[in-house]
Each structure stands twice: as structure tokens, then as C-alpha cells.
């Protein structure tokens, strides 16, 4: 697994962006989001943050496998 610094940074940046988009989209479809952050319960906030982090990690792993593999 070799890659230039630019490729590694692009994988991290695009994976984070894509994962955040997927996580927020899943939260929106599952109706876990409110228009304002302070209107959400602690559980909804936790689930949204978890969705974003998990989706970001999955996107980074998939992009790293595709680009650097």
C-alpha cells in the first residue's frame, strides 16, 4: 500500500466529506434530526454523531482500498 502524501490526504478528505454526507442523509431519512441542534435529545445527538463517524470511517476505508490498494 503505497501512495503519495497528496493521495493519502485526498482519501482522508473525500472519505470524511462523503461519510458525513451519508451519515446525515441516513439520519434525515430515519427522522433522527431536528432543525436545531438544541431541540434534539441526547440520544438523537449521539446517534447522529455515531452515524457520521461510522460512515466516514467506512468511506475512508473503501477509498483507501480503491485508491491506494
Rosetta blueprint (number, residue, H / E / L):
1 X L
2 X L
3 X L
4 X L
5 X H
6 X H
7 X H
8 X H
9 X H
10 X H
11 X H
12 X H
13 X H
14 X H
15 X H
16 X H
17 X H
18 X H
19 X H
20 X H
21 X H
22 X H
23 X H
24 X H
25 X H
26 X H
27 X H
28 X H
29 X H
30 X L
31 X L
32 X L
33 X L
34 X L
35 X L
36 X L
37 X H
38 X H
39 X H
40 X L
41 X L
42 X H
43 X H
44 X H
45 X H
46 X H
47 X H
48 X H
49 X H
50 X H
51 X H
52 X H
53 X H
54 X H
55 X H
56 X H
57 X H
58 X H
59 X H
60 X H
61 X H
62 X H
63 X H
64 X H
65 X H
66 X H
67 X H
68 X H
69 X L
